[in-house]
Amino acid sequence: MYNSDYSLAAGLGAGLIIIWLITFVICIFMIASWWKIFKKANQPGWAAIIPIYNIIVMLQVAELPLWYIILYIIPIANIIIPFVVNINIAKKFGKTAGFGILMTLIPIIGVPMLGFGSNEYKKN
């Protein structure tokens, strides 16, 4: 029984390491995707890795007022505002509102499609 306790702990530890590695790879992939989106919109790509500033850049790409950042800290509004921002970003790249909803609900699919796709940014 003593050996099985070590086996269980080793298995859990290995499982946690695998989960951490997968999460790390997904995070790097998402950062690269937003970096590409920002670069296409003539914004600094490195903004994708700076908290809060990346939201400011998203608002600039979506051509929304900067005071919208306050909506991210207001309950209920903070559920709706990512949809508004992503729909506007999608439209700036010639995509539909449905694509913006995809970017919000399933970002692992929508954001890389926009970042690594051939769509060009259309500023008003």
ChimeraX attribute file (.defattr): number of C-alpha atoms within 10 A of each C-alpha:
attribute: neighborCount
match mode: 1-to-1
recipient: residues
	/A:1	6
	/A:2	6
	/A:3	8
	/A:4	9
	/A:5	10
	/A:6	11
	/A:7	12
	/A:8	11
	/A:9	12
	/A:10	12
	/A:11	12
	/A:12	12
	/A:13	12
	/A:14	12
	/A:15	12
	/A:16	12
	/A:17	12
	/A:18	12
	/A:19	11
	/A:20	12
	/A:21	12
	/A:22	11
	/A:23	12
	/A:24	12
	/A:25	11
	/A:26	13
	/A:27	13
	/A:28	11
	/A:29	15
	/A:30	19
	/A:31	19
	/A:32	20
	/A:33	24
	/A:34	23
	/A:35	22
	/A:36	23
	/A:37	29
	/A:38	23
	/A:39	16
	/A:40	21
	/A:41	22
	/A:42	11
	/A:43	17
	/A:44	15
	/A:45	20
	/A:46	16
	/A:47	20
	/A:48	23
	/A:49	14
	/A:50	9
	/A:51	9
	/A:52	12
	/A:53	14
	/A:54	19
	/A:55	19
	/A:56	18
	/A:57	19
	/A:58	26
	/A:59	21
	/A:60	17
	/A:61	25
	/A:62	21
	/A:63	15
	/A:64	16
	/A:65	10
	/A:66	13
	/A:67	10
	/A:68	16
	/A:69	18
	/A:70	11
	/A:71	15
	/A:72	16
	/A:73	11
	/A:74	11
	/A:75	9
	/A:76	10
	/A:77	13
	/A:78	15
	/A:79	13
	/A:80	13
	/A:81	17
	/A:82	20
	/A:83	18
	/A:84	18
	/A:85	24
	/A:86	26
	/A:87	22
	/A:88	22
	/A:89	29
	/A:90	26
	/A:91	18
	/A:92	20
	/A:93	21
	/A:94	15
	/A:95	15
	/A:96	15
	/A:97	17
	/A:98	13
	/A:99	21
	/A:100	25
	/A:101	19
	/A:102	19
	/A:103	24
	/A:104	20
	/A:105	13
	/A:106	12
	/A:107	16
	/A:108	16
	/A:109	13
	/A:110	19
	/A:111	26
	/A:112	19
	/A:113	16
	/A:114	24
	/A:115	21
	/A:116	15
	/A:117	12
	/A:118	10
	/A:119	16
	/A:120	14
	/A:121	19
	/A:122	13
	/A:123	10
	/A:124	5
